[in-house]
Amino acid sequence: MKRREYLKNSALASTAVAFGLPTQESYGYTGPKDGDLQSALEILELWDKKPEHELEIYSAIYEALATDKQASFAAVVQSEKVQKLCRQHEVIHLGGPMLGCLSADGAKVWVRTTKPAQVEVKIQVENEERVFGPVSSTLESDLTAVVEVKGLPAGVSSAYRVFVDGKELVTSAKTEITTPAADPSVHARVAIGTCQHRWGLGHLGLAETLLERNPLGMLMYGDVAVQDRRDDLGMHRADYALRDFHKAWRNIVAQTPVYTSWDDHDYFDNDLSGIPKGYTDADRRGVRRVYTQAWNNEYYGLGDKSGGVFHHATIGPCDVIMTDNRYFRENKGEKNSFLGAEQMAWLKQTLLSCRAPFIILSCGTMWSDYVSKAKDSWGTWDPEGREEILSFIEENSIAGVLLISGDRHGARGFKIPRESGYHFYEFEPASLGGRSGPPATSKKWETQLYGFDNKFAFGEFTFDLSNHDDPTVTYRLVEAGGKELYEIALKRSELTPI
């Protein structure tokens, strides 16, 4: 079933598409669970019609990766069909460029090539062309290369070009790196959200709205791209390849650095964590390896030996701490562990090391217990661990902490009251995929700030440091098309435990 057939499923669909604001319900489409090739092709054409050769190339990639659960992109290199189609249509890369690891003077550029190659990035800086790289994409790196770009001026958007074995990569996306402004009075934005799944990645209207607001970076911390592939590493890779064929996705990541963690669906499957029953540590490590080669974070957990994908970064005026609530989760009988001892120690040390005015602390599932009776989140699994974190922040007077979460489809915000009289703020824009989930609001949730469902929307923090003594952060929930559904401004002093 192609996109045009979806449009027949609802009287609302033509109006929604005309305004670029469709929902899954408008299409009568809830997302394929079987993950077969036909479903993938339907998703590719859900938002815009693809050239026939792109569908052919993706089909050939999928077929190569479907040959074995352990299939890597080496199977794509070995596929005569894939390579012939790529030569015929002059395709030299399968994914990217994708930005990550923004610094004061640059960023890192991730690219996945069609075969082992040398990747370079070229940028014109002050009438001089600078060349970064080459970096090799290899079979061991799953055909990925990450090129570090440095030495760019502050607060400037610098266009870049990518070359694969000396041939310039052609893309319709704008390719530029925007560094943070040196002037602290210049407002800076960071976008956040979860639960795009596979079907939300191609939403051109959402991508356009996000890019119009010029965020310095985008945090995506769960249920992005891969859908319930368990230990089938070939299909994990097929879903990441599907991600990289979406125009909307390419437009975002070619000019907006992305920072990621995972949740249940891109880990193994719904509500699964740790080493799921029937699987092994080797399966868990295999899923992690595919993940680390598909993204562009500075680092992933404690490395290959200890595992995990948590990490810390600085984006302009904020420290970003992205936790991993899946890899280390354990049921220890009387006491469960949500993050594991090593990650908990890392988190405390990292919180104390933060120097930016604000801290964004993410968790793939919800911090609070209001929605779904805390199903699959802190309140059910490890309330003691959550209390340990929140108490640690209070006891050390760590200022400017903003909690963000996901998993429960829809978008909500809450205050989390504390016995001390302080309260944390939690923002949960699990709305990148436009899906409805549990109730968006409830009269019983006395400390709820807002609630929406069945809307394609992202969260956004705007930082204003013009008042050096008490800087401000404004949170907004922004719908595709630009409508601001919710807004709250908070001073740093309001986010400082007494």
Secondary structure, DSSP 8 states (H G I E B T S, - for coil): --HHHHGGG-TTHHHHHHTT---HHHHT----SS--HHHHHHHHTSSS---HHHHHHHHHHHHHHTT-TT--THHHHH-HHHHHHHHHTT--EEEEEEEEEEETTEEEEEEEESSSEEEEEEEEETTEEEEEEEEEE-TTTTTEEEEEE----TT-EEEEEEEETTEE---SS--EEE---SSTTS-EEEEEE---BTTSTT-HHHHHHHHHT--SEEEEESSBS--S-TT-HHHHHHHHHHHTT-HHHHHHHTTS-EEEE--HHHHSSTT--SS-TT--HHHHHHHHHHHHHHS--S--TT-TTT----EEEEETTEEEEE--SSTT-EEETTEEESS-HHHHHHHHHHHHH--SSEEEEE-SS-SSS-GGGGTTSHHHH-HHHHHHHHHHHHHTT---EEEE---SSEEEEEEEE-TTS-EEEEEEEE-TT----S-S--TT-TTEEEEE-S--EEEEEEEE-SSTTS-EEEEEEEETTS-EEEEEEEEGGGGS--
